[in-house]
Structures are given as C-alpha cells and as structure tokens.
C-alpha cells in the first residue's frame, strides 16, 4: 500500500524538486491532548509547476534520489 499525504508547498527553489510540509495530529499517549507535528518532505515535480502555498496530494514512489521518495499526485 503506497502512502498518500496532503500537504502545503513551502519551497520550490530546487530544480524538479519541491518541499512539502505535512502536518499530522495525534493524541498524547498519557494525557490525550492533541499534539501537532510537521514533517518536511522533498517531492518530485516533473510534470507540475507548483507555487509556494499550493495544497497538494503526494504519493510514495520508488526512490528517485537519495532524499526523494514522493511525487505530486495532484494539486488540490
């Protein structure tokens, strides 16, 4: 099963690569308060021309480079 995430583009300064911020919320194991955590993922943008602030859906693919393992599925 391939992982699919929704996120926001925060940088498009590299060639064919963008950085997407993924935000997830989960309850604390003991206190049950919701905790918000952000991950920044490098994605391949071969067919898209995204801009900073765009909401995108990304999907996991085979490794494209040392740090890129995702590509943009669609711009929301």
Buried (B, 14 or more C-beta within 10 A) or exposed (E): EEEEBEBBBEEBEEEEBBBBEBEEEEEEEEEEEEEEEEEEBBBBBEEBEBEEEBEBBBBBBEEBEEEBBBBBBEEE
